[in-house]
Amino acid sequence: MKIQENIPLNDKTWFETGGPARYYAEPISIDDYKSALDFAKQQNCEIFLLGCGANILISDDGFNGLVIKSANANCEIIFAEKDENNVLVRAGAGISIQDFIDFSLDNNLTGMEEFSGIPGTIGGAIFINIHYFEFLLSQFLVCARVINKRTHEINEVSLDWFDFGYDKSKLHNNEWILYDAVFKLKKVGNIETAFARGRSAEIIRHRENKYPIDRTCGSFFQNFSPNEINDSKQIHVAYYLDKLGIKGELSVGGAMVSHMHANMIVNTGTATSADIVNLAIKMQELVKEKYGINPKPECQLIGFDKNPLK
Ligand SMILES: Cc1cc2nc3c(=O)[nH]c(=O)nc-3n(C[C@H](O)[C@H](O)[C@H](O)COP(=O)(O)OP(=O)(O)OC[C@H]3O[C@@H](n4cnc5c(N)ncnc54)[C@H](O)[C@@H]3O)c2cc1C
């Protein structure tokens, strides 16, 4: 595996903004990951794990360390349980969520289609515990292999280890790399699979009508937890942003609040990462001023000296 230098990242993130990576690697095997980690240790540089870049914003100065983009995108059925209703499938950190869904449906396995149309890799999806309506990815996870960034040890860990919550997992402590994960899916017949394919297509259609699908990171801010706000029934940050009338109206440089969704920022084509950050700061200030609550970013900010959003 080659470690490359000065690699642009704007073509590797959904926002399509940001500067280059000082070093860049695409490991596949566990040994590849270990040599990437050895390299970072020798250079005494920071590491950032990149998936599809669907939930990150890279600073205009880029990332002054090693970007590791998981390239282990294999997928295999590892065990068919005796009751024949459930099957275990192992997926590499680098496989896209949609490819994993397609693999599952091709093998008459259902469950994952609820996440149809969500961009990202299995690594990024487990990091944040992707969600869509009442479904959370953690509902399907059984166990995983993780690599410790400091010691390079590989651990097989169970669901509980991740300490999953809304937008939260143990991977947030920045000590571990997800190598691959095992999911439990339901084995069904051809007719049920056809229904699941229909549901998948319907979810994608619904998403395309509701959300922007280009040059965005999806929801920029997290929803509130009920104990953070007075009106515990209204936890959706988009509700508050929407009432400010900023949809398709508020912009900074080439960054604009989507006309489709008040919690989604889009790069209209000329935005810098600084434009996106400054727009997000304005959105935060407006919500704070009017409702006295502070939305926190769901989008991960990478390569900034200090986090410009609190
Ligand atoms: C149009 C659009 C719609 C979206 N809709 C939804 C939605 O409905 N529901 C939802 O939950 N999310 C949604 N998102 C957010 C996004 O799809 C998810 O957060 C997704 O999981 C990001 O995956 P990624 O591979 O692109 O991760 P990246 O954005 O590349 O990285 C995100 C984080 O994961 C970490 N990470 C990545 N790989 C690994 C690894 N192997 N080991 C450890 N850490 C790792 C990164 O270091 C980073 O901190 C949407 C995004 C977009 C652009």
Ligand as a Chemical Component Dictionary entry (heavy atoms), coordinates in Angstrom:
data_LIG
# 
_chem_comp.id                   LIG 
_chem_comp.type                 NON-POLYMER 
_chem_comp.pdbx_formal_charge   0 
_chem_comp.three_letter_code    LIG 
# 
loop_
_chem_comp_atom.comp_id 
_chem_comp_atom.atom_id 
_chem_comp_atom.alt_atom_id 
_chem_comp_atom.type_symbol 
_chem_comp_atom.charge 
_chem_comp_atom.model_Cartn_x 
_chem_comp_atom.model_Cartn_y 
_chem_comp_atom.model_Cartn_z 
_chem_comp_atom.pdbx_ordinal 
LIG C1  C1  C 0 -27.521 13.860 1.411  1  
LIG C2  C2  C 0 -27.225 13.257 2.766  2  
LIG C3  C3  C 0 -28.233 12.628 3.493  3  
LIG C4  C4  C 0 -27.963 12.044 4.745  4  
LIG N1  N1  N 0 -28.984 11.419 5.423  5  
LIG C5  C5  C 0 -28.724 10.792 6.604  6  
LIG C6  C6  C 0 -29.759 10.075 7.300  7  
LIG O1  O1  O 0 -30.896 9.976  6.859  8  
LIG N2  N2  N 0 -29.423 9.478  8.465  9  
LIG C7  C7  C 0 -28.165 9.554  8.992  10 
LIG O2  O2  O 0 -27.932 8.983  10.074 11 
LIG N3  N3  N 0 -27.170 10.220 8.358  12 
LIG C8  C8  C 0 -27.416 10.835 7.189  13 
LIG N4  N4  N 0 -26.416 11.527 6.533  14 
LIG C9  C9  C 0 -25.070 11.607 7.136  15 
LIG C10 C10 C 0 -24.093 10.548 6.579  16 
LIG O3  O3  O 0 -24.658 9.863  5.499  17 
LIG C11 C11 C 0 -23.711 9.547  7.647  18 
LIG O4  O4  O 0 -23.151 10.190 8.776  19 
LIG C12 C12 C 0 -22.698 8.507  7.138  20 
LIG O5  O5  O 0 -22.578 7.503  8.089  21 
LIG C13 C13 C 0 -21.331 9.096  6.843  22 
LIG O6  O6  O 0 -20.492 8.039  6.397  23 
LIG P1  P1  P 0 -19.124 8.320  5.681  24 
LIG O7  O7  O 0 -18.523 7.013  5.314  25 
LIG O8  O8  O 0 -19.313 9.275  4.568  26 
LIG O9  O9  O 0 -18.272 8.969  6.853  27 
LIG P2  P2  P 0 -17.377 10.295 6.797  28 
LIG O10 O10 O 0 -18.259 11.461 6.595  29 
LIG O11 O11 O 0 -16.249 10.102 5.856  30 
LIG O12 O12 O 0 -16.826 10.298 8.290  31 
LIG C14 C14 C 0 -17.726 10.545 9.365  32 
LIG C15 C15 C 0 -17.036 10.147 10.675 33 
LIG O13 O13 O 0 -16.876 8.708  10.693 34 
LIG C16 C16 C 0 -15.519 8.392  11.027 35 
LIG N5  N5  N 0 -15.132 7.124  10.381 36 
LIG C17 C17 C 0 -15.281 6.814  9.064  37 
LIG N6  N6  N 0 -14.805 5.560  8.840  38 
LIG C18 C18 C 0 -14.338 5.095  10.030 39 
LIG C19 C19 C 0 -13.711 3.875  10.440 40 
LIG N7  N7  N 0 -13.448 2.880  9.590  41 
LIG N8  N8  N 0 -13.369 3.736  11.755 42 
LIG C20 C20 C 0 -13.605 4.756  12.642 43 
LIG N9  N9  N 0 -14.186 5.930  12.321 44 
LIG C21 C21 C 0 -14.555 6.093  11.016 45 
LIG C22 C22 C 0 -14.717 9.557  10.463 46 
LIG O14 O14 O 0 -13.427 9.639  11.059 47 
LIG C23 C23 C 0 -15.627 10.738 10.792 48 
LIG O15 O15 O 0 -15.388 11.169 12.124 49 
LIG C24 C24 C 0 -26.656 12.114 5.273  50 
LIG C25 C25 C 0 -25.628 12.733 4.545  51 
LIG C26 C26 C 0 -25.904 13.296 3.298  52 
LIG C27 C27 C 0 -24.783 13.911 2.497  53 
# 
loop_
_chem_comp_bond.comp_id 
_chem_comp_bond.atom_id_1 
_chem_comp_bond.atom_id_2 
_chem_comp_bond.value_order 
_chem_comp_bond.pdbx_ordinal 
LIG C1  C2  SING 1  
LIG C2  C3  SING 2  
LIG C2  C26 DOUB 3  
LIG C3  C4  DOUB 4  
LIG C4  N1  SING 5  
LIG C4  C24 SING 6  
LIG N1  C5  DOUB 7  
LIG C5  C6  SING 8  
LIG C5  C8  SING 9  
LIG C6  O1  DOUB 10 
LIG C6  N2  SING 11 
LIG N2  C7  SING 12 
LIG C7  O2  DOUB 13 
LIG C7  N3  SING 14 
LIG N3  C8  DOUB 15 
LIG C8  N4  SING 16 
LIG N4  C9  SING 17 
LIG N4  C24 SING 18 
LIG C9  C10 SING 19 
LIG C10 O3  SING 20 
LIG C10 C11 SING 21 
LIG C11 O4  SING 22 
LIG C11 C12 SING 23 
LIG C12 O5  SING 24 
LIG C12 C13 SING 25 
LIG C13 O6  SING 26 
LIG O6  P1  SING 27 
LIG P1  O7  DOUB 28 
LIG P1  O8  SING 29 
LIG P1  O9  SING 30 
LIG O9  P2  SING 31 
LIG P2  O10 DOUB 32 
LIG P2  O11 SING 33 
LIG P2  O12 SING 34 
LIG O12 C14 SING 35 
LIG C14 C15 SING 36 
LIG C15 O13 SING 37 
LIG C15 C23 SING 38 
LIG O13 C16 SING 39 
LIG C16 N5  SING 40 
LIG C16 C22 SING 41 
LIG N5  C17 SING 42 
LIG N5  C21 SING 43 
LIG C17 N6  DOUB 44 
LIG N6  C18 SING 45 
LIG C18 C19 SING 46 
LIG C18 C21 DOUB 47 
LIG C19 N7  SING 48 
LIG C19 N8  DOUB 49 
LIG N8  C20 SING 50 
LIG C20 N9  DOUB 51 
LIG N9  C21 SING 52 
LIG C22 O14 SING 53 
LIG C22 C23 SING 54 
LIG C23 O15 SING 55 
LIG C24 C25 DOUB 56 
LIG C25 C26 SING 57 
LIG C26 C27 SING 58 
# 
